[in-house]
C-alpha cells in the first residue's frame, strides 16, 4: 500500500470516485468548475495498478483565532470504492496528510465528518456547533425601538466589499472562522443568496444577513452576522417585514448569537447541531502562537497522539513559549490528555472543568486550575462548508 500525490491527469477519475462515494452527479459546467478548484488542492491517493482506489484532499485555508490568522488544512473528499474499504486505506491517507500539513505549516486541520466517532480515532474532535432558529409567522414581531441607520438590499449573488468589512471584524472576535477572499465569497457564500447590509447613522457597515429567495412560504437566512445591537434589531425587523409572505423563517447562526432573547416570544424552536471537527497538526508551533494568559510557572502537558508522533510526549508551556521535553512522563505536576482533547479545549469548544468531569483530562487540582486560567474564553463559530 503506497500513498502518492494524485497527478492532474487523474483529476477526472478523482471526481468520479467522489460522485460514487457521496452519491451525487455533476453537470459538464459543474465538473469544469470543480476541476479548476482542484488545482489548489493537494490530493493524496492509493492506486491499484492504474486505478485510483482511495483518496483524500487537503485544501489550503486560514482561520481566525485571537485576532490572528492561522494556516489550516481542510481535509475533504476522503473516499474509497467499496471493494477497497476496510483495508486501512484511510489510516494511511490521514497519516500521510498530517505529515504534509505539518510540512506546509498548517497548524490546524478541520473537516466535516460523515461519522464523528470515526474521525475521533484519528485525533479530531468537535470544535463548533451550528444553531438553527425555526420561527413561526406569529412570532415575527417587530422591535419598536427608535429606528437607527439604514438597510441596503442587493441583488441575488451581488458582491459588495462591505460584506467583507463586517465579516472580518466579527471573525476577528471569534475562533475558527475562515479567512475569506473575494473568490470564496462569490463562488461559495453569496452565490444563491440575497445580501442585506445594515449601515449606522454615520454610514458604517455594522451587520448583514444573507437569505435565500423566499419560496413555499419559507424564508431561510443562511448567515446573520452583526457587530452590535442596533444592527441586530434592524436586521431582525427586516426579517419581520416578510410576515405576509412566509409561514416559517429559519435562521442559521452562531450558538452565541442572542437574537432569541430579544424576541417578544423567545420560546422559538432552537436546534443545536455539532458541526465541524478540528485537530492540532503541530502542537509546538500551534502553542507558540497561542495567546496565553500566562501565570508564571511552566505548565506541563502529556499529549497522546497515535498518528502524529511529533505531538506525542511531554510539553512545557511558559509565557508565550512552548517546547517538547521528552516522551510521555506521568507525575504529580503533569496534565495528561489526548490530542483530541487538547484541540477542543484550545479552540474554546469545551472548558477544562467540563473535560475533567467526563474524564478526558487527568492531573492534580492545582495544575488543572492553572491550565483553566491561562486559556482565554473564546466564541467558536464556523459558518462555511467545504
N, C-alpha and C positions, 0 to 999 in steps of 0.2 A: 504494500500500500504506500503510495507516494503522493504527497500534496505538492502541486505545482501551480504556477500562475497560469490562468486560462488565457491563451493568446486571442487576439482580436478576431481571428477567422472563426473562432468558436463562439462568438457572442450570440449569434442566432440560435445555436444549439443551447446555450445557457438560458435564453429566453424561453425556448421550448420546454426545458426542464422546469422552469418556474411556473409556466402555464399548466403543465401537467400536475405538479405538486400542489399548487394553490387553486387549481380549478377555475381558471378564467381564460378568456380569449382576447386577443388584441387585433384591432384593425391594422391595415397596412400603415396608416398615418401614425397610429399609436406605437406600433413597433419601431418605426423610424425615430420617434421621439425618445423611446426607451434606449435604443442603440446609441443615440447621441449622448444621453445621460451616463451610460455605462463607461464612456471614455474616461471619466474622472474616478471610477471605482477601481479598487484593487480586488480582482476576482480570483479566488483560490478554488482549485478543483482537484478531483481524483478521477483519473481516467481508467477505463477498462479497455485495453488496446487503444483504439481511436475514438471510443465512445465516452462522452462526459457522463460519469455516473453520479457524482455528487458535487455540490459547490457551495460557496459562501462569498458574499460581497462585503467589502469594507468600504464605507462611504465617508469621505472626509468632511468633518464639520467642526465648528467651535460652539461652545456653550458659555453662558454667563454664570459666574459664581463669585459672590462678594464684590461685584462690580468689575471683575476681571474676565478676560476671555481665555478659555482653556480649550486646547485641541481635544477633540473627541472622535473616536471611530464609531460610526454607525454600522452595526452588524445586521445584515439583512439578507433575505432570499436564501436562507440556509435550507437546502433541499437535496433529496436523493430520489432516484427512481425506486419503486418498491422492491425490485429484485436485489437492490444494494443496501437496503435498510437493515439496521441491527447488526452491522458488521464493523462498527467502530469508526465509520467514516466521519461522522460529525465531531467526535472526540478529536480526531487527527486534524480536521479543519480548524476547530476552535483553538487547539494548542498552537498551531502554526500562526493563526490570526493574531493571537496575543503577542507572539514574538514580533510579528511585523508591526503591530501598532506601537509596541514599545520602541522599536527602531525608528518609527515615524514621529515619535514624541507625542503620540496621542495618549494622554494621561488617563482618560476615561473611555469606556466602551458602553454604548447604550444599545438596546434592542427592544423590539415589541414581540413578546413571547407568544407562541402558539400554546405553550404549556409553561406556567411559572415554575412548577416543580422540576421540569426537565432542565431548565437553564440554571436553576439553583445548584444543580450538581456541578456546574462549570464555574461557579463563583459569582454569578449575577444575583442581584436582589432587587426587590421593588424599591423605587425611589420617588414615585409620584402617583397620585390618584387624579382622576378626572371627575368633575361634578356635573351632573345633568339636572337642571331645573325644569320640571314639567308643570306648566302653569295653565290653568283653565281660564277661559274667557272671562268668567265672572271675577277673577282676581286681578284683572288688568285695570287697576285703579291708579289714577294719577297722583303724583306728589304735587301738592298745590303750593309749595314754597314759591317765593318770588323768583320769576324766571330770570336766568342769567345767561350770558353768552349766546351762541348760535350754533345751529347744526347745518352741515352741508352733506347732502346725499349725492353719491356719484353713480355712474352707470355700472352695470354688471361687469366685473373684471377690470374696472378702471383703476390704474395705479396712481397714487399721489405720495410724494415724499413725506407728507405729514403723518402718514400711517407709520412709517419707519421711525419718525421722531418720537411718537408716543410709545411705540413698541420698545425702543431701545431704553427709554427712561424706566419703563415698567420692568423690563428684563434685567436692568442693572440692579434692581432691588430684590430680584428673585434668584433662585438657584435652579439651574438646569435648562433654561430656555435657550433655544438655538440662536446663534448669530445669523440673522437673515440678510441676504443681499437682494438686490432688485430682481434678479432672475428667479430666486426662490419665491419671492412674493408673487411675481407674475405667473409662474408656472405651477406653484404648489399651494398657494394660500388664497389669493383673491379670484382665481380663475372662474369659479362658479358662484361667487358671492357679490353682494351689493355693499359697498363700504359707506358708512356714515361716520363723519368725524365731528366731534364737539370742539368748538373754539371758545375760549374765555372772552370776557369783555374787551381785553386788550389783544385779542386775535391770536392767542397762543393755542396750539392743538393740545388738548388735555385728555382725550379719550376717543375711542372709536368702537364701533361694532361692525361685524361682517355677517350679513344674513343672506340666506338663500331666497330666491323668488318665492313669494307666498303662493302655495297651491294646495288644493284639497283641504282648505280651511286650516292650514297649519303653517306656522312661521318657525323656522329653525335659525337660531343665532349661533353661528359657528365660532365666533370669538367675541368676547365682551371684555375690553381692556380699558381701565380707567385709572387716572392718576389722582383723582380727588372726588369728594362727594358731589360737587357741582356737576362734573361730567357724568357720574353715576346716575344722578337724578334726572338730568335732561335726556340721556340715552334711554333710561327706563321709560320716561314719558313718551319718547318716540315709539318705543315698542307698544305702549298702551294705545297709541293713535291707530293701531291696526285692529282695535276691538270689534269693528264692524265687519272685518274680513276673515277673522280666524275663530276657531273653537279652542285651539291649544297653541301655546308657544313653548318651544324647547330651547333652553339656553345652555350652551356648553361653556363651562368656566372653571376657574381655579377653586379648590376646596376652601381657599382663604378669602374668597370674594363674599362680602357681607350683604349683597343685594337682597336676599330674602328677609333679612332683619328689618329693612326699611319699608317693606311692603305692609299694607294695611292688614293683610292676612298672610303672615309668614308660614302658615301651615300648608305650603305647596309641596308637591311630591318632589323629593330630592333623592337622586340615585348617585352614590359614590362608587366608582369602579376603579380597582387597581389598574394602572396603565402601563407605563414603560418600566424596564429594569435597567439598572446601572451597575457598573463594575469598575473598580480602580485597576488600571493596567500596570502602573508603575508606582508602587507605594512611596518610595523615597522621593521621587520627583514630584508627585502629587502633594505630599505633605509639606515639601519645601515651599510651595507657592500658596499654601493654605493660610487663611487669615486667623491664626490662633489668638485667643485671649490669654497670653502667657501668664502663668502664676509663679515663674521662677524655676523650681527644680524640674529636672527631666522626668518625663512620663515614659514608662517602658511598656511596649506593646508586643505581645507574642501574636504574630499573624500567621494563620494557617491557610495556605493556598496550594492546592494539589496541582494546578495546571499552569502556574507561573512561578517556578522555583525561586526567581529573584525576589518574590514577595514573601516567601516562606521563611520566617525567622523572627528574631528579636530586633525591634526598632526602638530607638531613643528619640524622643521629641523634646526639644528645648528651645524656647523662644520661637524664632521662625526657621530653625534648622531641624533637620531630621537625618538620621543615618541608620543603616543596618549594622547591628553589632555582631550578631552570630546567628547560629541556628536557634530553634525554639528552646528557651530556658524558662522553667517554671519555678518561681519563688514568690515570697510574700509581697514583693514590690512590683510584680508584673501583672499586666492585664492580658487575658487570653481571649481571642475572638477570631472568627474566620474572615476571609476577605469579603464574603457576602455582608457580614455584619458591619465590618469597618466601612464598607461602601455606603450602606444605607444610613449609618449614623453621620458620616461626614457630609453626605448630601442633604441631611436635615429631615429625612423622612421619618425616622424614629429617634427617640432620645435614649441616652444611656440608661436611665432608670427603667424605661419600657423594655429595653433589651435584656437588662439584668433580670427583670421579673420573669421573663419567659426562658431564662437560662442560656441566652445567646452570648453573654459576656460574663467572664469569671474574673474575680480579683477581690482584694480586700476593700472594705468600705471606703477607707480614706482615699485610696488611689482612684476608685471609681468616682467619688465626688469630685476629685481634681479633674478627671477627664471630662466630666459633665460641665464643669465651669469653663473650660478652655474652648469648648465647641460653641460658636455663636448660634443663636436661634436663626433659622432660615425659613423662607417661604418657598416651597418647591412647586414648580409648575412646568408643564411641557405640552403646549397646545398643538404641536406639529405631529407629523406622522411620516415615517419612511419604512 
